[in-house]
Amino acid sequence: MLNFDNIRFDYDPYPIGLARRALAPGFYEELIDTFPDDRIFVSKDFNGVKYSLSQLNNKSGYYDHLRKHGAWSRFYRYIKSEGFIADTLTMLKANKVDLRLANTAFRERAIKRFRAFKKGSPQPHFPKLRSRFEFSSMPITGGSIRPHTDHPSKVVTMVIPILRENEWQEEYGGGTSVVWPKDRTRSFNLANGYLDFDEVDCLRTYPFEPNQCLVFVKTYNSWHAVWPMTGNDPSILRRTLTINIESD
């Protein structure tokens, strides 16, 4: 479903790519039309101002919405498939980002473990990759996400804006910014500590635009943020679909 044929990457200070026309226009419109109602989202204000609906935040409301809307149900099955993970890793490798990860098949794992057992060697560990997505929204009246690098279990993050053409005004802000700590001793942040906005410099910002997919890899220095938005109408929300590939 996701099309990465035209993705372009920046590599400094970490790999981050932008794919335009990421979803088929008709399907993308269907996702817009059936985005969840704001009232079933959960407030997540501890590191910014944002609302979430996911497997972790209002789980029953999340799965109820998927059951009621065929487009989201199809998208859920696609994101949960091993094919999606494999295709993502292949796309990254084609763009010089080789994570050396794969969801090793059960039979292959069993063979390698048996061979290790016969040799008296330690059993090999095979990281299990899984994928999920979250509905997110933030009000333009101060909605934000503080600078951070993502939880250590995350491998790849994708952010897809859910909005119609000409719906969003540039002055709202809402783009995803690559940032860098002013105090260089904070650059290494594998454990995902948070900083305040005045503690970082903004290196570049990817504007919030329809039907694009921003893809970035979790690293020890993958600092990013969404600067506080400055609109005055709390009914206008920055709606996104956030996809994560995670490892155990």
C-alpha positions as CSV (number, residue, x, y, z in Angstrom):
1,M,0.0,0.0,0.0
2,L,2.8,2.4,0.8
3,N,4.8,3.6,-2.2
4,F,8.4,4.5,-1.7
5,D,9.5,4.7,-5.3
6,N,10.3,8.4,-5.1
7,I,11.7,8.5,-1.5
8,R,14.7,10.8,-1.0
9,F,17.0,10.6,2.1
10,D,19.0,13.0,4.1
11,Y,21.8,11.3,6.1
12,D,23.1,13.9,8.4
13,P,22.9,13.6,11.4
14,Y,20.9,10.4,10.9
15,P,18.9,8.7,8.0
16,I,15.6,10.4,7.3
17,G,13.6,10.0,4.1
18,L,10.6,11.7,2.6
19,A,8.2,9.9,0.2
20,R,5.5,11.9,-1.6
21,R,2.3,10.4,-3.0
22,A,2.8,7.7,-0.4
23,L,-0.7,6.2,-0.8
24,A,-3.0,5.8,-3.7
25,P,-5.1,9.0,-3.8
26,G,-8.5,7.2,-3.5
27,F,-7.4,5.1,-0.6
28,Y,-5.8,8.1,1.1
29,E,-9.1,10.0,0.8
30,E,-10.9,7.1,2.3
31,L,-8.5,7.2,5.3
32,I,-9.2,10.9,5.7
33,D,-12.9,10.4,5.6
34,T,-12.9,7.7,8.3
35,F,-10.2,9.1,10.7
36,P,-11.3,8.4,14.3
37,D,-13.5,10.9,16.2
38,D,-11.4,13.1,18.5
39,R,-13.5,12.1,21.5
40,I,-12.0,8.6,21.7
41,F,-8.4,9.8,21.8
42,V,-6.3,9.7,25.0
43,S,-4.4,12.8,26.2
44,K,-0.6,12.4,26.3
45,D,0.7,15.7,27.7
46,F,3.8,14.6,29.6
47,N,6.3,15.4,26.8
48,G,4.3,17.8,24.8
49,V,0.6,18.3,23.9
50,K,-0.8,15.4,21.9
51,Y,-3.7,13.0,21.7
52,S,-3.3,9.3,20.9
53,L,-5.5,6.3,19.9
54,S,-3.6,3.0,19.7
55,Q,-3.1,-0.5,21.0
56,L,-1.9,1.1,24.2
57,N,-4.1,4.1,24.4
58,N,-7.9,3.2,24.5
59,K,-7.3,-0.2,23.1
60,S,-11.0,-1.1,22.9
61,G,-11.8,2.1,21.0
62,Y,-8.9,1.5,18.6
63,Y,-10.0,-2.0,17.6
64,D,-13.6,-1.0,17.5
65,H,-12.7,1.7,14.9
66,L,-10.7,-0.8,12.8
67,R,-13.6,-3.2,12.8
68,K,-16.1,-0.6,11.6
69,H,-14.0,0.8,8.7
70,G,-12.8,-1.4,6.0
71,A,-10.0,0.9,4.8
72,W,-8.4,1.0,8.2
73,S,-8.9,-2.7,8.7
74,R,-7.1,-3.4,5.4
75,F,-4.3,-1.0,6.4
76,Y,-4.0,-2.6,9.8
77,R,-3.5,-6.1,8.2
78,Y,-0.9,-4.6,5.8
79,I,1.1,-2.9,8.6
80,K,1.0,-6.1,10.7
81,S,2.2,-8.3,7.9
82,E,5.8,-9.7,7.6
83,G,5.8,-8.4,4.0
84,F,5.5,-4.8,5.2
85,I,8.5,-5.2,7.5
86,A,10.5,-7.0,4.8
87,D,9.7,-4.4,2.2
88,T,10.6,-1.6,4.5
89,L,14.0,-3.1,5.3
90,T,14.6,-3.8,1.6
91,M,13.8,-0.1,0.8
92,L,16.1,1.1,3.5
93,K,19.0,-1.1,2.3
94,A,18.5,0.2,-1.3
95,N,19.0,3.7,0.1
96,K,22.3,2.7,1.9
97,V,20.7,2.1,5.3
98,D,21.3,-1.6,6.0
99,L,20.0,-2.4,9.5
100,R,21.1,-6.1,9.2
101,L,17.8,-7.2,10.5
102,A,15.2,-9.7,9.3
103,N,12.3,-11.6,10.7
104,T,14.0,-15.0,10.4
105,A,11.5,-17.8,9.5
106,F,10.7,-20.4,12.1
107,R,12.3,-23.3,10.2
108,E,15.6,-21.3,9.7
109,R,15.7,-20.4,13.4
110,A,15.2,-24.0,14.4
111,I,18.0,-25.3,12.0
112,K,20.5,-22.7,13.3
113,R,19.6,-23.5,17.0
114,F,20.0,-27.2,16.3
115,R,23.4,-26.7,14.7
116,A,24.5,-24.6,17.7
117,F,23.2,-27.3,20.1
118,K,25.2,-30.0,18.3
119,K,28.4,-27.9,18.4
120,G,27.8,-27.0,22.1
121,S,27.7,-23.3,21.1
122,P,25.5,-20.7,22.7
123,Q,22.0,-20.5,21.3
124,P,21.7,-17.7,18.7
125,H,19.3,-14.9,19.4
126,F,16.9,-13.8,16.7
127,P,15.4,-10.3,17.3
128,K,11.7,-10.5,16.7
129,L,10.4,-7.5,14.7
130,R,6.8,-6.3,15.0
131,S,4.9,-3.4,13.6
132,R,2.0,-1.2,14.7
133,F,0.4,2.1,14.0
134,E,-1.1,4.9,16.1
135,F,-3.6,7.6,15.4
136,S,-2.3,10.9,16.7
137,S,-3.6,14.5,16.8
138,M,-2.4,17.7,18.3
139,P,-4.2,21.1,18.6
140,I,-2.7,24.0,16.7
141,T,-3.1,26.0,19.9
142,G,0.3,24.9,21.3
143,G,0.4,21.2,20.3
144,S,3.9,19.9,20.3
145,I,6.3,17.0,20.9
146,R,9.5,17.8,22.9
147,P,12.9,16.9,21.4
148,H,13.7,13.2,21.9
149,T,15.2,10.3,20.0
150,D,12.5,7.6,20.4
151,H,12.3,4.5,22.7
152,P,15.2,2.0,22.3
153,S,12.8,-0.7,21.1
154,K,11.9,1.4,18.0
155,V,13.8,0.6,14.8
156,V,11.9,2.6,12.2
157,T,9.3,5.3,12.5
158,M,7.0,6.6,9.7
159,V,4.7,9.7,10.0
160,I,1.9,10.2,7.5
161,P,-0.2,13.5,7.7
162,I,-3.9,12.9,7.4
163,L,-5.3,16.0,5.8
164,R,-6.9,17.3,2.6
165,E,-5.2,19.4,-0.1
166,N,-5.2,23.1,1.0
167,E,-6.6,22.3,4.4
168,W,-3.4,23.2,6.3
169,Q,-1.9,26.7,6.5
170,E,1.8,27.0,6.6
171,E,1.8,29.5,9.5
172,Y,0.3,26.8,11.8
173,G,3.7,25.0,11.8
174,G,3.4,21.3,12.6
175,G,6.4,20.1,10.6
176,T,8.7,17.5,12.0
177,S,12.1,19.0,12.8
178,V,15.5,17.4,13.0
179,V,17.2,19.0,16.0
180,W,20.6,18.9,17.7
181,P,21.4,19.6,21.4
182,K,23.2,22.9,22.0
183,D,25.1,21.0,24.8
184,R,27.0,18.5,22.7
185,T,27.4,16.2,25.7
186,R,23.7,15.4,25.3
187,S,24.1,14.2,21.7
188,F,24.3,10.6,22.6
189,N,20.7,9.7,23.7
190,L,20.2,6.0,23.1
191,A,17.9,5.8,26.2
192,N,15.5,8.5,24.9
193,G,15.8,11.3,27.3
194,Y,13.8,14.5,26.5
195,L,15.1,18.1,26.2
196,D,13.2,21.4,26.1
197,F,12.9,23.4,22.9
198,D,15.3,26.1,24.1
199,E,18.0,23.4,24.6
200,V,18.3,22.4,20.9
201,D,19.0,24.0,17.5
202,C,16.7,23.2,14.6
203,L,18.7,21.8,11.7
204,R,15.8,21.3,9.2
205,T,12.1,21.0,9.2
206,Y,10.0,18.7,7.0
207,P,6.7,20.6,6.4
208,F,3.3,19.1,7.3
209,E,1.8,18.2,3.8
210,P,-0.8,15.8,2.5
211,N,-0.1,12.2,1.5
212,Q,3.6,12.1,2.3
213,C,5.5,9.7,4.5
214,L,8.4,10.7,6.6
215,V,10.7,7.7,7.4
216,F,13.5,7.8,9.9
217,V,15.7,5.3,11.7
218,K,16.1,5.2,15.5
219,T,19.8,5.9,16.3
220,Y,21.7,7.1,19.3
221,N,21.4,10.6,18.0
222,S,18.0,10.7,16.1
223,W,16.9,13.9,17.8
224,H,13.6,15.2,16.4
225,A,10.6,17.3,17.6
226,V,7.4,19.1,16.6
227,W,7.7,22.7,17.6
228,P,4.7,24.2,19.5
229,M,2.1,25.3,17.0
230,T,0.8,28.9,17.1
231,G,-2.8,28.8,15.8
232,N,-5.7,30.2,17.7
233,D,-8.5,27.7,16.8
234,P,-8.4,24.7,19.1
235,S,-10.8,22.8,16.8
236,I,-8.1,22.6,14.1
237,L,-5.9,19.5,14.7
238,R,-2.7,18.2,13.3
239,R,-3.8,14.6,12.5
240,T,-1.3,11.9,11.7
241,L,-0.8,8.2,11.3
242,T,2.4,7.1,13.1
243,I,3.8,3.7,12.1
244,N,6.5,1.9,14.1
245,I,8.6,-1.1,13.5
246,E,10.0,-2.4,16.8
247,S,12.4,-5.0,18.0
248,D,12.4,-7.1,21.2
